Amino acid sequence: MITASPVSVEGLLLTADRLLGGELAEDTTAGRYRGACLALRTALEIRVSRVLEAATPGLSRTTGRAKLLLLHSVVPAETARRAKDLWSQLSLGCHYHLYELGPTYDQVRAWRTEIDDLVRELIH
């Protein structure tokens, strides 16, 4: 999980939108969708890290999974559960496996919408 990055959450969300919109036409469709998943997951990781760091300074060296588990202590349980579930889905979406189909446009678009909701809820 990313702890500190010069990249902004908003910039990553814009990158995901550009990938979904086909602006990077030299990439394959599957590659664009996986890239959008990676951008969305990274945006979520950054937001979770910022929320936790604001609530409990010194967690920057904590693993991503631990941060997702700790999130329930600073936000409503349902929000923490949604963040963990979405992170898991995005992780599957951005990894390539020969035996699996990649995420579809509709899946990634739904995850993008869910990220918007979570980013608003996870204000630090």
Residue pairs with C-beta under 8 A, 6 or more apart in sequence:
1 45
1 48
1 49
1 63
1 64
1 65
1 67
2 42
2 45
2 46
2 49
3 49
3 60
3 61
4 49
4 60
5 42
5 46
7 42
7 46
8 46
9 43
9 46
9 47
9 119
12 39
12 40
12 42
12 43
12 46
13 39
13 40
13 43
13 112
13 115
13 116
13 119
15 35
15 36
15 39
16 35
16 36
16 39
16 40
16 43
16 108
16 112
16 115
17 112
18 24
19 27
19 32
19 33
19 35
19 36
19 39
20 32
20 33
20 36
20 105
20 108
20 109
20 112
22 32
24 32
24 35
27 35
30 102
33 93
33 102
33 103
33 104
33 105
33 108
34 93
34 94
34 95
34 96
34 102
34 103
35 94
36 108
36 112
37 90
37 93
37 94
37 103
37 108
37 111
38 90
38 94
40 90
40 108
40 111
40 112
40 115
41 87
41 90
41 91
41 94
43 115
43 119
44 83
44 86
44 87
44 90
44 115
44 118
44 119
45 64
45 67
45 87
47 118
47 119
47 122
48 67
48 68
48 71
48 83
48 122
49 59
49 60
49 67
50 124
51 71
51 74
51 75
51 122
51 123
51 124
52 59
52 62
52 67
52 70
52 71
52 74
53 59
53 60
53 124
54 124
55 73
55 74
55 124
56 70
56 74
59 67
59 70
62 70
64 87
68 80
68 83
68 84
68 87
69 84
71 79
71 80
71 83
71 84
72 80
72 81
75 83
75 121
75 122
79 118
79 121
79 122
82 114
82 118
83 118
83 122
86 111
86 114
86 115
86 118
89 111
90 111
92 103
93 102
93 103
93 107
93 108
93 111
96 102
103 111
